[in-house]
Amino acid sequence: MEHSTLLMSANIHFIEAKLSLIRIPLDRYHHYLPTILRLLFPPGEVAANGLESSSSHDYLPDDESWANKHAFLNVSITPIECSIVCDSCLAQNLFQPAIKASRSMLTSPPSQDYGSISDEEFGVISVEGAGMEAGQRVLELTSPLALAGISLFFITTYFSDYILVPAKAKGQVVRALEDRGFAFERSSKTYVNPAAHHRHHSSCSSAGSSSPSTPPPKTVTELQARTFDNLRRHSIVPMVDDDLRLVQCCGSNENPDTFVNHELALQNGISRCLLHKPKFLSLTMTKEESASLLLEKRLLSNFDVYGMVDVLLGAKDDILVPITLDLRPLPFEATGIVCGVAGRLSDDRVMVRPIDMNYLSTASAGTVMVNEKDLVEAMEKLRIGADGSIQP
């Protein structure tokens, strides 16, 4: 597969962060909501209820946003679960006590699902806007890692793509991408020179760096076939909620004259969305970019406060439809799902034409976002079995 010059010249670098993945069952969402709000809006920056902010503007420096305090943070609510990616220390300090409290409140058997924090730590790769269609970007970025047997989580945002990989597999990740022609930013403090990086076999990630029981696929086509055969064997089928229509947008805080009011409006809008347990919302925050949001279009009215306009930027008439794959039957370290799905939708040999897509990985699910007009064809592509027949 030939790589796009635009993509290979993109800014690709590791963000300096050690991250954990938190999974919260939807029936425990309201128990964890205060902790989620505390993660997003630490005490002193916003009132405890997440709605009434300080009347003084002194609490927020003019040149700093509450949304730029995390190296990387993602909070996602989907029809399958609530999933959070955050700093590992925050995960332990904030969510471990909440998990213990949730466990103590339950009167059902110990096997009851009360939420969890991943044992594995993750690193995250940032890929800034690369000037090509999102679906092709997903395929180009994930195929080298999938063919190397590395498990990953992929998050498309308004500005950038983010790839979460096991921290222990970092050297292997760099080698896999550089072997395919990608160049990491050497200025990154966390860049690992693969030629100088050595480790014992025992330190390899469980995400596929040890010798697999079966030979890894040699091509994206073979990987795609294996992926969909694996999904079929576990009865995992694409699902669409006819009531969900999404838009992708970002916070607007460029004007110093309206900065504070925009930040307050964004805080209040996000809080209002979270308090009412949205069916779908994904919020991503980093130190370098404005907050990125993927949310139900009906939730946009929550940001119409303080008489502010353009609190959220983006093409709000570009409607995306989420197609969900419930991956709970698969092992946590399963590989190739993102690449296999992206390959199927991007392959113009399957049916009529490639379909552009965004992707959101959460703890136990994968969600493909396609344009509303492409939904029928996308579902047909995702239902094609290895033998070429349409699956139910």
C-alpha angles and dihedrals in degrees: 000000000000117000124228114250088221093057095044090053093050122115104266119174144142115255112228100248144111108216139191129202117228123197121199122184112231093238088061095044097109091050089058097039096094089052092049091051091048089052092052099037111026116208111278094037098065135008119267094255091058093231111075111060126195114285088223119080090208093092093074121056112231092238099043133068127207084227092063099056096093127072085216132348132166127180115184132178115190135162087268105047150319110268128187131190113193145140110305093234091053090048091056097039097044108024104032091066090046091052091050090049090049091051092050092050095055119094094184124093120299089254089071112123109246100159134274147218119227117254088213121079119219138210123207132222118208119211111186120213106305104194098246137094114292095235094054090047091055091052096044093049100043102039096075090050095044092050088051090055095247117148116223147172119224127204123184114201136178092269110020149006120248126201119196114204133174108276091225090059095054096114091048091050093053092048093048093052096041091049087060093050103265118138124213120213105260090206091071110109089217097050112131119209102221092205090060097037115099129167138168118259090249091064094060118119120260085229093089109296092116121073109288121229090240127034112271117249115269099208139033089244091057091045091050091053092049092048095054092042088054091049091048093050089054093045092243110157131174113264131199127195105211091208096058119095117164139198129196119221144142141224118270115220105140099111110081091203093062100026099111095044091048090051092050092047091050092049092050093045093052092045092051091050093050095045091059095050100241119218089227132013132140121186122187124187132180136165094253105046141046117262112284121213134193108184147144111286090231089064094063091089088069089072095054096098137120087029088277123152128204093021084146122041124203144086096293092181092060098096120204124196118209120226109196129208112195101214098179092112090060127080113266091243095051111143137210100031098117094043093044093052093043090048092052093050094042095047109102089191088072106076118315115331143339115281121221115231147171123216136213122189118198130176096279106007146052121218124197116199117205134172113272092244091055097050100099094048093044091053091050091051092049091050096054110112128216089266092055095253123128110253122217 
